[in-house]
Amino acid sequence: MQFCTSSSSQTASARKEVSVQRYTLLAPFSWRNEHRFKDVKVDPTSHAEVLGALQRFRGTSYVADGAISATALSTDGRHVQGIDLESWHFLIHDVDNEVVSCARYYSHPNPTFESTLTSKSALGKSPEWQAKVRLVVENSIQQAAERGATFAELGGWCVAPSFRNTSHALRTVLQMYALGEILGGTLGLSTATTRHASSSILQRLGASRASLQGDPLPSYYDPAFDCEMELLQFDSLRPAAKYAGHVTDYIAQMNEEMRVVCCQPALPTHIASLLALSKALRSMDSRVAGRMPKVV
């Protein structure tokens, strides 16, 4: 994950505010609208255009930041990752309709250690640390399953220079907590750069260093991004207390007001059938209870 911000030394009161035009949520190619987003736009062309703009913004920012070289981009300047099409993406556009901030949420349908991006990180492939990284990942997957939550990997964070040190930069991160809750609760992992104190910023917003029995895993050098990285854990139920109220507001706004752009209609869900079954079972319970003899 790259979270392109400037140094965190500025206080919240020193942050400048800049105008935004809109917030957008891109849905994965295969998605189900169980959570009934109100403003859904089915438009494959718009979805492709917004995703392309996001990837170009990410590519330009990462190259400028020194995280990757220009050779890692597509011929039209996009930073493309294989999971992009099957991920949720939160974007902020400015008044000129330019992407100025983005983040990615990828939920694993059948998670295993081998299927994660974490397993492919330098730490995940390290002979010395791979076994412990595997335990961290598998523990997170198990905890998510026990809670009936989703296991996800978060990444793709990027904020334009003019939006650094604004509330919009923080919102990019906090929106992931909101989305994680909307999608049924989320436990997840992120690999975060220490460049610009990005990992520290994420931890102040609620993430924590990945650890085993209280011992954090070490930071590590990742040649793919030419920087020090840290593996962070994320629980959508537990943003930093200072920002919990913001997350609650963002949940309501995302459900009711935010435009969700998708490239195909949502796949059918079984929620109506489950509700009907629940109603039938309650009715049956009532009838059975009515026939039972009274105990005196």
N, C-alpha and C positions, 0 to 999 in steps of 0.2 A: 504494500500500500504506500502511496505517496500522498502526503497532505502538505501541499505547497503553501506554507504561510511564512510570514516574516517572523522575526524574533518575538517572543512572548513577553518581553519586558514592559511593554506598554500596558497601562491599566485600562479597565473597561471604560472609565470616564474619559480616557484620552482617545477612544475609538471614534473615528469620524463616521458619519452616516451618509450613504450614497443611495441614489434612487434605483429601484428595481422595477422591471416591467411585470414580471410574473414568475411564479414557481411552477414547475412541471414535474410530473412523475411519469417515467417511461416504464411500461409493464414488460415483463419477459414475454418472449414469443409464445411460450406455453404457459398460460395463466388461468386461474379461476377466480372469479370475482365474488368469493365467499363473503367478503367484508363490505360489499355493496357500496363501492365508491360512487358518489353521486354524479360527478362530471367525467364521463368516460367518452373518449373520442376514438373510434375505430377507423384508422387511416394509415395503411401501410406506407404510403409515400411520406406522410408527416413523420411517422416513426423512424423511417430510414434517414430522413433529413436531420432530425434532431439528434439521433444517435451519431451520425456522421459529424455533426457540428461539435458534439461533446468529445468525440475521439480526436478531432483536430485541435480543440482547445487543450485537451489533456496532452497531446503530443507536443504542441508548441511550448506549453508550460514545463513539461518534464525536460525537454531539450534545453530550454533557457536555464533551468535550475541545475543542469549538469547531472540529472538522474539517469538519463539515457542519451545515446548519440542519435543523430538524425538518421543514421542507417537503420535504426530500429523501427522507423515509421514506414507506413505505406507510401506508395508513389504520390498520393495526394495529401500526405502529411498527417495521416491519422495514426494514433496509437491504439492498435486493435488487440484485444485479448479474446481468447476463445470463449470465455464465459459471458462476454458482453451481451450477446443476443438473448441469453437465458437469465439475465439479471434484471433487477429493479435498478433504476437510475433516478436520483433526485437532482434536478438542475435549477439554477437561478439564472434568469436572463436579465440584462440591463435594459435601459430605455431604448437602446439601439438594437435590441433583439440579439445581442451577442451573449454567448454563454460566459458567465463570470464565476461560476462555482458549480461543483458536481461531486457526487459520491455514488458508490455502487454497493448493492446488497445482493449477494448470491446465496440462495438457499439450496442445500444439497438434498436431492430427492431421496437418495439412498447413501448416506454418508459413510465413508470408511476413511481410515488414515490415508490410504493410497490415492483416494479421489480428491483430496484437498490440495489447495495451493500451498498451504503450510508445509506439506510433505515435500514439496519441490523447492522450498527455500533453502538457502545455504545452511541454515541451522537444522532444517529437517533432513538434510542429506549428510550431515556431519556424522562420521563414524563415532565420534565421542558423545554426541548429544541426540542422535536420532531416536534411541530407545525412550528417552525422557520426553522428547517432543511427541512421540507416538502416544505415550501415556496421557499427556495433556490433551491431545486431540480426542482420544478415545474417551477420556473422562468427560469432556465437554459434550460429546455426542451422546453418551449415556445419560448425563444429567438432563439434556434436552428431551430425550425420550421419556425419562421418568416424569418429567414435568408436563409432558404433552406439548412441548414447545418445538420450535424449528431450530435446527443447527445451521448456521450461516457463516460465510466469510465476507468481511466488509473490506472495501478498498476503493481505489480510484478517486480518492479525495484530491481536489485541486481547487485553489482559490486564486483568482486574478489579482495582480499587485494592487490595483485600485480598490479592491474589496477586502484586502487584508486589514486587520485591526478594526473590523466593523462587526456588528451583530450578525450580519449575513454569513460571515465566515464561521461563527459558532453555530449558527442555525444549520449549516450544512452537515455538521456532525450530529447535533441533537435531533435532526429530522430522522436519522437512522434509528434512534431509540423509539421515536414515534412509529415509524414504519414497522419496526420489529414487534411492537405491541399490537398494531393493527393486524399483522399477519399471524397473530395467535401467541405471541411471546417468542423471544429469540435468545439463544445463547450462541455466541460466536467468537471468532478469532480474527485478528488483523495483524499483519506485519507492518510496523510503523517505523519510519525513518526518524533518527535522532536529529537530522538536519533541521535547522530553524526551530529546535525544541518541539517539533511536531508531536513526538511521542509523549512528551510531558504535558502538552496541551490536551491531548486526548485523555490522559490519565486524570487531569483535573476535571474533565467533563464526565468522568465516570468509569472509564476503562481501567484495567489493572494489569500489571505485569503477569504473564503466564508463569505459574509456579506449581511445584509439587511439594506437598506437605509443608507449605509455607516458604519454601526456598525458590526464589525467582530464577527462571532460566536466564542465562547471560545474554547481553547484547552481542551482536555478531556483525561481521563485515559481509555485505552481500555484493559480490562483483557485478551482479546484474544491474544494480542501481548505484554502484560505486559509493556506498555510504554505510555507516553503522545503522543497524536495524534492531528493533525489539519486538518480541512476540507479545501481543496484548490479548486479554480476554475481555469479553463484552457481554453484558446481561441487560436486556431491554427493560427489565423491572427495576434496575438499579442505576439510573443516572445519578450524577452528583446531586446531593440534596438541594443545592443552590439553584439547580436548573430543572428540578422535577416539575415545577409549575409550567415552565415553558414547554416541556415535552407533552404535558396534558393538553395545553392549548394547540400544539401542533397536530396532535392526534385528531382533534375535532376539525381543525382546518383542512387536514389532508382528506378526511372522510367526506366533508361537506363541500369544500370549495376548490380544492386543487384539481387541475386538469390532469387526467390520466390518459396518456396516449398509448394506444396498443396497435399492433399490426394485424391482429385478427380478433374476432369476437372471443370473449372468455369461454373457455371450455365448460361444458355443463357440470354442475355440481349436484350433490345429492342432499343439499340442505333441506329442500322442500320435502323430500321423502323422509328424512330423519325427523323433521318436525311432525309430519303426519304420523310416523311410527310412535314418537313420544306421546302424542295426543291420544293415540289408540291405546297405548299401554296404561296411561293414566286413567282412561275411561274403564279399561278392564280391571285395574286395581280397585276402582270405586265400586264396580259391580261385585267383585269378589268380596270386598269388605262388607258390602250390604247383605251378602248371603251368610256371612259367618255368624255363628250363635254368639250372643252376648255373654260375657263372663261376669258373673255376679259374686 
